[in-house]
């Protein structure tokens, strides 16, 4: 059987869905990745995955570009003739489903998060919801990464309940994110791992750093993630450089070895406005780090307040600063216990095997009926 996996970037497939690719290949099936070309294509080919390129303006709202993307996926599915298509992220979920439906190919979708269109009311949000409602008549199954997102789709009648199921995010390959000894930093070190867009809570993180520094706390505030300046959703390079020059944050750029950066942090912070299930927090939890995140959909499922970290109010830099202060003032033993609790929580609730088994059950059913 041939299985296609469709995402917004090849980087995303390799970094977040590699376990799924390898699990399907291990079952004896073909896997073809369909995504824009980047430097991670070679890594996909190296693990035995086939590759088919498409062009995608991931953040654009130009309808002509979206129609072109739909046409590309239709041509890809018609040429490759996959028996099953697995789709992730907004545009593959919508346009890939429509393309597959025209060809009678079954699809399994994954709503990785609701994105900015559900955070802001307006024309774009209305169009996106209409497209979801239209496209989501056709998948054979749609996985959601948290109960809140599922309920939004059900309450707004964007999908029929019988098509839905819950899984714990993308899961975490526990063997790749192992605990290491707590660092011995001269200054307490916070780390935030995220794309540098406003909805990740970047401004609140910086303002919390400003508040703590003004109160005399000696701490480092690190940022790791790609700069994305497009369409006003991302922090500008100029603004980031100003924060760095002011001494508020340290910008670490990007890396393929995130484990090495996480290992050097005392705590990991993500004050996001909404998530599916944030992989950055799962990775930090796997490495036994205490966490601080917002009490919102997607994030709160990764933290039991007071057990493996703290929950703060969304869009509230003062409350975030208070939770970060509380983390600094914990004894090293208490922080280590929180970190151990993070590891235990991710082992029990977010093991990648849970996600892989959910997908493999469906793949096997289609293989038997093919």
LINQUIVEN-V451551 format. One record per residue. RES is the residue in three letters. SS is DSSP state (H for helix, E for strand, L for the rest). PHI is phi in whole degrees, -180 to 180 (999 if undefined). OMEGA is omega in radians with two decimals (none if undefined). Layout:
# LINQUIVEN-V451551
res->RES ss->SS phi->PHI omega->OMEGA
res->RES ss->SS phi->PHI omega->OMEGA
This chain:
# LINQUIVEN-V451551
res->UNK ss->L phi->999 omega->3.11
res->UNK ss->E phi->-107 omega->-3.13
res->UNK ss->E phi->-117 omega->3.06
res->UNK ss->E phi->-100 omega->3.05
res->UNK ss->E phi->-118 omega->-2.98
res->UNK ss->E phi->-122 omega->3.12
res->UNK ss->L phi->-141 omega->-3.10
res->UNK ss->L phi->-80 omega->3.07
res->UNK ss->L phi->-147 omega->3.02
res->UNK ss->H phi->-68 omega->3.05
res->UNK ss->H phi->-54 omega->-3.11
res->UNK ss->H phi->-63 omega->3.13
res->UNK ss->H phi->-61 omega->-3.06
res->UNK ss->H phi->-69 omega->-3.04
res->UNK ss->H phi->-81 omega->-3.05
res->UNK ss->H phi->-112 omega->-3.08
res->UNK ss->L phi->-124 omega->-3.13
res->UNK ss->H phi->-60 omega->3.13
res->UNK ss->H phi->-60 omega->3.11
res->UNK ss->H phi->-68 omega->3.09
res->UNK ss->H phi->-57 omega->-3.09
res->UNK ss->H phi->-66 omega->3.14
res->UNK ss->H phi->-67 omega->3.13
res->UNK ss->H phi->-70 omega->3.07
res->UNK ss->H phi->-62 omega->-3.13
res->UNK ss->H phi->-65 omega->3.09
res->UNK ss->L phi->-82 omega->3.10
res->UNK ss->L phi->94 omega->-3.13
res->UNK ss->L phi->-98 omega->2.98
res->UNK ss->E phi->-83 omega->3.05
res->UNK ss->E phi->-130 omega->3.07
res->UNK ss->E phi->-122 omega->3.10
res->UNK ss->E phi->-89 omega->3.11
res->UNK ss->E phi->-121 omega->-3.06
res->UNK ss->E phi->-170 omega->3.03
res->UNK ss->L phi->-60 omega->-3.08
res->UNK ss->L phi->-80 omega->3.00
res->UNK ss->L phi->-148 omega->-3.04
res->UNK ss->L phi->-69 omega->-3.11
res->UNK ss->L phi->-89 omega->3.07
res->UNK ss->H phi->-58 omega->-3.12
res->UNK ss->H phi->-62 omega->3.11
res->UNK ss->H phi->-70 omega->3.09
res->UNK ss->H phi->-65 omega->3.12
res->UNK ss->H phi->-63 omega->-3.09
res->UNK ss->H phi->-67 omega->3.13
res->UNK ss->L phi->-93 omega->3.05
res->UNK ss->L phi->100 omega->-3.14
res->UNK ss->L phi->-88 omega->2.98
res->UNK ss->E phi->-80 omega->-3.08
res->UNK ss->E phi->-145 omega->3.07
res->UNK ss->E phi->-134 omega->-3.06
res->UNK ss->E phi->-84 omega->2.95
res->UNK ss->L phi->-138 omega->3.06
res->UNK ss->L phi->-103 omega->-3.13
res->UNK ss->L phi->-151 omega->2.94
res->UNK ss->L phi->-91 omega->-2.92
res->UNK ss->L phi->-61 omega->-3.07
res->UNK ss->L phi->-103 omega->-3.07
res->UNK ss->L phi->-75 omega->3.11
res->UNK ss->L phi->-122 omega->3.12
res->UNK ss->L phi->-75 omega->-3.08
res->UNK ss->H phi->-63 omega->3.12
res->UNK ss->H phi->-67 omega->3.10
res->UNK ss->H phi->-66 omega->3.12
res->UNK ss->H phi->-69 omega->3.08
res->UNK ss->H phi->-64 omega->3.10
res->UNK ss->H phi->-64 omega->3.11
res->UNK ss->H phi->-64 omega->3.07
res->UNK ss->H phi->-58 omega->3.14
res->UNK ss->H phi->-64 omega->3.11
res->UNK ss->H phi->-62 omega->-3.14
res->UNK ss->H phi->-67 omega->3.09
res->UNK ss->H phi->-60 omega->3.12
res->UNK ss->H phi->-64 omega->3.14
res->UNK ss->H phi->-63 omega->-3.11
res->UNK ss->H phi->-67 omega->3.14
res->UNK ss->H phi->-67 omega->-3.13
res->UNK ss->H phi->-75 omega->-3.03
res->UNK ss->H phi->-80 omega->-3.14
res->UNK ss->L phi->54 omega->3.08
res->UNK ss->L phi->-68 omega->3.07
res->UNK ss->L phi->-82 omega->-3.10
res->UNK ss->E phi->-154 omega->3.13
res->UNK ss->E phi->-121 omega->3.07
res->UNK ss->E phi->-107 omega->-3.02
res->UNK ss->E phi->-124 omega->-3.10
res->UNK ss->E phi->-138 omega->-3.13
res->UNK ss->L phi->72 omega->-2.85
res->UNK ss->H phi->-60 omega->-3.01
res->UNK ss->H phi->-69 omega->3.01
res->UNK ss->H phi->-60 omega->3.13
res->UNK ss->H phi->-60 omega->-3.08
res->UNK ss->H phi->-79 omega->-3.00
res->UNK ss->H phi->-77 omega->3.07
res->UNK ss->H phi->-66 omega->3.11
res->UNK ss->H phi->-65 omega->3.13
res->UNK ss->H phi->-66 omega->3.12
res->UNK ss->H phi->-63 omega->-3.13
res->UNK ss->H phi->-67 omega->-3.14
res->UNK ss->H phi->-62 omega->3.12
res->UNK ss->H phi->-63 omega->-3.10
res->UNK ss->H phi->-104 omega->3.12
res->UNK ss->L phi->72 omega->-3.13
res->UNK ss->L phi->-99 omega->3.14
res->UNK ss->E phi->-70 omega->-3.13
res->UNK ss->E phi->-130 omega->2.99
res->UNK ss->E phi->-125 omega->-3.06
res->UNK ss->E phi->-109 omega->3.12
res->UNK ss->E phi->-137 omega->3.09
res->UNK ss->E phi->-86 omega->-3.02
res->UNK ss->L phi->-77 omega->-3.10
res->UNK ss->L phi->159 omega->-3.05
res->UNK ss->L phi->-83 omega->3.07
res->UNK ss->L phi->73 omega->-3.04
res->UNK ss->H phi->-68 omega->-3.09
res->UNK ss->H phi->-66 omega->3.12
res->UNK ss->H phi->-93 omega->3.10
res->UNK ss->L phi->-88 omega->-3.08
res->UNK ss->L phi->-130 omega->3.05
res->UNK ss->L phi->-78 omega->3.14
res->UNK ss->L phi->153 omega->-3.07
res->UNK ss->H phi->-63 omega->-3.12
res->UNK ss->H phi->-60 omega->3.12
res->UNK ss->H phi->-64 omega->3.14
res->UNK ss->H phi->-64 omega->3.12
res->UNK ss->H phi->-64 omega->-3.13
res->UNK ss->H phi->-61 omega->3.14
res->UNK ss->H phi->-66 omega->3.10
res->UNK ss->H phi->-64 omega->3.12
res->UNK ss->H phi->-64 omega->3.07
res->UNK ss->H phi->-58 omega->-3.10
res->UNK ss->H phi->-61 omega->3.13
res->UNK ss->H phi->-68 omega->-3.05
res->UNK ss->H phi->-72 omega->-3.00
res->UNK ss->L phi->-82 omega->2.90
res->UNK ss->L phi->-80 omega->-2.93
res->UNK ss->L phi->-106 omega->-3.11
res->UNK ss->L phi->-63 omega->3.04
res->UNK ss->L phi->-82 omega->3.08
res->UNK ss->E phi->-158 omega->3.04
res->UNK ss->E phi->-128 omega->3.08
res->UNK ss->E phi->-88 omega->3.01
res->UNK ss->E phi->-115 omega->-3.04
res->UNK ss->L phi->-96 omega->3.01
res->UNK ss->L phi->-157 omega->-3.06
res->UNK ss->H phi->-64 omega->-3.11
res->UNK ss->H phi->-62 omega->-3.14
res->UNK ss->H phi->-64 omega->3.10
res->UNK ss->H phi->-60 omega->-3.11
res->UNK ss->H phi->-66 omega->3.08
res->UNK ss->H phi->-60 omega->3.14
res->UNK ss->H phi->-66 omega->-3.13
res->UNK ss->H phi->-71 omega->-3.11
res->UNK ss->H phi->-65 omega->3.13
res->UNK ss->L phi->-91 omega->3.07
res->UNK ss->L phi->55 omega->3.10
res->UNK ss->L phi->-90 omega->-3.10
res->UNK ss->L phi->-159 omega->3.07
res->UNK ss->L phi->-81 omega->-3.07
res->UNK ss->H phi->-55 omega->-3.06
res->UNK ss->H phi->-68 omega->3.13
res->UNK ss->H phi->-88 omega->-2.93
res->UNK ss->E phi->-103 omega->3.03
res->UNK ss->E phi->-158 omega->3.13
res->UNK ss->E phi->-105 omega->2.98
res->UNK ss->L phi->-136 omega->-3.09
res->UNK ss->L phi->-82 omega->3.12
res->UNK ss->L phi->66 omega->3.06
res->UNK ss->L phi->-89 omega->-3.10
res->UNK ss->L phi->73 omega->-3.14
res->UNK ss->E phi->-125 omega->3.00
res->UNK ss->L phi->-72 omega->-2.96
res->UNK ss->H phi->-58 omega->-3.09
res->UNK ss->H phi->-71 omega->3.13
res->UNK ss->H phi->-93 omega->-3.13
res->UNK ss->L phi->-129 omega->-3.05
res->UNK ss->L phi->-104 omega->3.08
res->UNK ss->L phi->-62 omega->3.03
res->UNK ss->L phi->-127 omega->3.12
res->UNK ss->L phi->-55 omega->3.11
res->UNK ss->L phi->-60 omega->-3.11
res->UNK ss->L phi->-70 omega->3.07
res->UNK ss->L phi->-110 omega->-3.08
res->UNK ss->L phi->-82 omega->3.06
res->UNK ss->L phi->-66 omega->3.05
res->UNK ss->L phi->-119 omega->3.12
res->UNK ss->E phi->-57 omega->-3.03
res->UNK ss->E phi->-117 omega->3.00
res->UNK ss->E phi->-94 omega->3.10
res->UNK ss->E phi->-130 omega->2.99
res->UNK ss->E phi->-117 omega->3.14
res->UNK ss->E phi->-114 omega->-3.10
res->UNK ss->L phi->-171 omega->2.92
res->UNK ss->L phi->-62 omega->-3.02
res->UNK ss->E phi->-85 omega->3.07
res->UNK ss->E phi->-121 omega->-3.05
res->UNK ss->H phi->-57 omega->-3.04
res->UNK ss->H phi->-69 omega->3.04
res->UNK ss->H phi->-82 omega->-3.14
res->UNK ss->L phi->86 omega->-3.11
res->UNK ss->H phi->-61 omega->-3.10
res->UNK ss->H phi->-62 omega->3.13
res->UNK ss->H phi->-64 omega->3.11
res->UNK ss->H phi->-62 omega->-3.13
res->UNK ss->H phi->-67 omega->3.14
res->UNK ss->H phi->-67 omega->3.07
res->UNK ss->H phi->-64 omega->3.08
res->UNK ss->H phi->-61 omega->3.14
res->UNK ss->H phi->-61 omega->-3.13
res->UNK ss->H phi->-63 omega->-3.11
res->UNK ss->H phi->-67 omega->3.11
res->UNK ss->H phi->-65 omega->3.12
res->UNK ss->H phi->-65 omega->3.12
res->UNK ss->L phi->-87 omega->3.06
res->UNK ss->L phi->91 omega->3.12
res->UNK ss->L phi->-76 omega->3.10
res->UNK ss->L phi->-93 omega->-3.11
res->UNK ss->E phi->-152 omega->3.07
res->UNK ss->E phi->-109 omega->-3.09
res->UNK ss->E phi->-127 omega->-3.03
res->UNK ss->E phi->-103 omega->3.07
res->UNK ss->E phi->-124 omega->3.08
res->UNK ss->E phi->-126 omega->3.12
res->UNK ss->L phi->161 omega->-3.07
res->UNK ss->L phi->-78 omega->3.03
res->UNK ss->E phi->-79 omega->3.13
res->UNK ss->L phi->-134 omega->-3.01
res->UNK ss->L phi->-92 omega->-2.93
res->UNK ss->H phi->-69 omega->2.96
res->UNK ss->H phi->53 omega->3.04
res->UNK ss->H phi->72 omega->-3.13
res->UNK ss->L phi->-86 omega->-3.05
res->UNK ss->E phi->-109 omega->3.06
res->UNK ss->L phi->-69 omega->-3.14
res->UNK ss->L phi->-73 omega->3.10
res->UNK ss->H phi->-60 omega->3.13
res->UNK ss->H phi->-62 omega->3.12
res->UNK ss->H phi->-64 omega->3.11
res->UNK ss->H phi->-61 omega->-3.13
res->UNK ss->H phi->-64 omega->3.10
res->UNK ss->H phi->-66 omega->3.10
res->UNK ss->H phi->-63 omega->3.13
res->UNK ss->H phi->-64 omega->-3.14
res->UNK ss->H phi->-63 omega->3.12
res->UNK ss->H phi->-75 omega->3.13
res->UNK ss->L phi->83 omega->-3.11
res->UNK ss->L phi->-82 omega->-3.09
res->UNK ss->L phi->-136 omega->2.98
res->UNK ss->E phi->-111 omega->3.12
res->UNK ss->E phi->-95 omega->-3.05
res->UNK ss->L phi->-99 omega->-3.12
res->UNK ss->L phi->74 omega->3.12
res->UNK ss->L phi->-127 omega->-3.13
res->UNK ss->L phi->-157 omega->2.98
res->UNK ss->L phi->-94 omega->-3.10
res->UNK ss->L phi->-122 omega->-3.05
res->UNK ss->H phi->-63 omega->-3.14
res->UNK ss->H phi->-59 omega->-3.11
res->UNK ss->H phi->-66 omega->3.13
res->UNK ss->H phi->-76 omega->3.13
res->UNK ss->H phi->-60 omega->-3.09
res->UNK ss->H phi->-59 omega->-3.07
res->UNK ss->L phi->-90 omega->-3.11
res->UNK ss->L phi->-93 omega->3.03
res->UNK ss->L phi->-86 omega->3.12
res->UNK ss->E phi->-156 omega->-3.12
res->UNK ss->E phi->-116 omega->-3.01
res->UNK ss->E phi->-123 omega->3.00
res->UNK ss->E phi->-146 omega->-3.14
res->UNK ss->L phi->-89 omega->-3.01
res->UNK ss->L phi->-71 omega->3.13
res->UNK ss->L phi->-85 omega->3.07
res->UNK ss->L phi->-173 omega->-3.12
res->UNK ss->L phi->-142 omega->2.90
res->UNK ss->L phi->-80 omega->2.85
res->UNK ss->L phi->-139 omega->-2.97
res->UNK ss->L phi->-68 omega->-3.11
res->UNK ss->H phi->-63 omega->-3.12
res->UNK ss->H phi->-59 omega->3.13
res->UNK ss->H phi->-72 omega->3.08
res->UNK ss->H phi->-64 omega->3.14
res->UNK ss->H phi->-63 omega->3.12
res->UNK ss->H phi->-66 omega->3.11
res->UNK ss->H phi->-64 omega->3.11
res->UNK ss->H phi->-60 omega->3.13
res->UNK ss->L phi->-93 omega->3.03
res->UNK ss->L phi->64 omega->3.07
res->UNK ss->L phi->-103 omega->2.97
res->UNK ss->E phi->-69 omega->-3.01
res->UNK ss->E phi->-122 omega->2.93
res->UNK ss->E phi->-131 omega->-3.13
res->UNK ss->E phi->-152 omega->-3.06
res->UNK ss->E phi->-82 omega->-3.13
res->UNK ss->L phi->-85 omega->-3.11
res->UNK ss->L phi->-135 omega->-3.11
res->UNK ss->L phi->-53 omega->3.11
res->UNK ss->L phi->89 omega->-3.11
res->UNK ss->L phi->-77 omega->-3.02
res->UNK ss->H phi->-66 omega->3.12
res->UNK ss->H phi->-74 omega->3.14
res->UNK ss->H phi->-90 omega->-3.07
res->UNK ss->L phi->-130 omega->2.91
res->UNK ss->L phi->-96 omega->-2.97
res->UNK ss->E phi->-56 omega->3.14
res->UNK ss->L phi->86 omega->-3.10
res->UNK ss->L phi->-100 omega->3.10
res->UNK ss->L phi->-124 omega->3.12
res->UNK ss->E phi->161 omega->-3.13
res->UNK ss->E phi->-129 omega->3.01
res->UNK ss->E phi->-102 omega->3.12
res->UNK ss->E phi->-124 omega->3.11
res->UNK ss->L phi->-74 omega->3.13
res->UNK ss->L phi->-70 omega->3.10
res->UNK ss->L phi->58 omega->-3.11
res->UNK ss->L phi->-130 omega->-3.08
res->UNK ss->H phi->-65 omega->3.13
res->UNK ss->H phi->-65 omega->3.13
res->UNK ss->H phi->-67 omega->3.08
res->UNK ss->H phi->-60 omega->3.13
res->UNK ss->H phi->-61 omega->3.12
res->UNK ss->H phi->-64 omega->3.12
res->UNK ss->H phi->-70 omega->3.10
res->UNK ss->H phi->-69 omega->3.07
res->UNK ss->H phi->-62 omega->3.12
res->UNK ss->H phi->-61 omega->3.13
res->UNK ss->H phi->-67 omega->3.13
res->UNK ss->H phi->-60 omega->-3.01
res->UNK ss->H phi->-83 omega->3.02
res->UNK ss->L phi->-66 omega->3.03
res->UNK ss->L phi->-70 omega->3.08
res->UNK ss->H phi->-54 omega->3.14
res->UNK ss->H phi->-67 omega->-3.14
res->UNK ss->H phi->-68 omega->3.10
res->UNK ss->H phi->-65 omega->3.12
res->UNK ss->H phi->-63 omega->3.10
res->UNK ss->H phi->-64 omega->3.07
res->UNK ss->H phi->-59 omega->3.13
res->UNK ss->H phi->-63 omega->3.09
res->UNK ss->H phi->-62 omega->3.09
res->UNK ss->H phi->-66 omega->3.07
res->UNK ss->H phi->-60 omega->3.13
res->UNK ss->H phi->-60 omega->-3.13
res->UNK ss->H phi->-63 omega->-3.12
res->UNK ss->H phi->-62 omega->-3.12
res->UNK ss->H phi->-69 omega->3.07
res->UNK ss->H phi->-63 omega->-3.06
res->UNK ss->H phi->-80 omega->-2.95
res->UNK ss->H phi->-116 omega->-2.96
res->UNK ss->L phi->-128 omega->3.09
res->UNK ss->E phi->-58 omega->-3.13
res->UNK ss->H phi->-55 omega->-3.12
res->UNK ss->H phi->-60 omega->3.09
res->UNK ss->H phi->-62 omega->-3.14
res->UNK ss->H phi->-69 omega->-3.11
res->UNK ss->H phi->-61 omega->-3.14
res->UNK ss->H phi->-65 omega->3.11
res->UNK ss->H phi->-63 omega->3.11
res->UNK ss->H phi->-71 omega->-3.07
res->UNK ss->H phi->-65 omega->3.08
res->UNK ss->H phi->-60 omega->3.13
res->UNK ss->H phi->-70 omega->3.11
res->UNK ss->H phi->-59 omega->3.13
res->UNK ss->H phi->-64 omega->3.10
res->UNK ss->H phi->-63 omega->3.12
res->UNK ss->H phi->-69 omega->3.11
res->UNK ss->H phi->-63 omega->-3.13
res->UNK ss->H phi->-70 omega->-3.13
res->UNK ss->H phi->-93 omega->-3.10
res->UNK ss->L phi->-72 omega->none
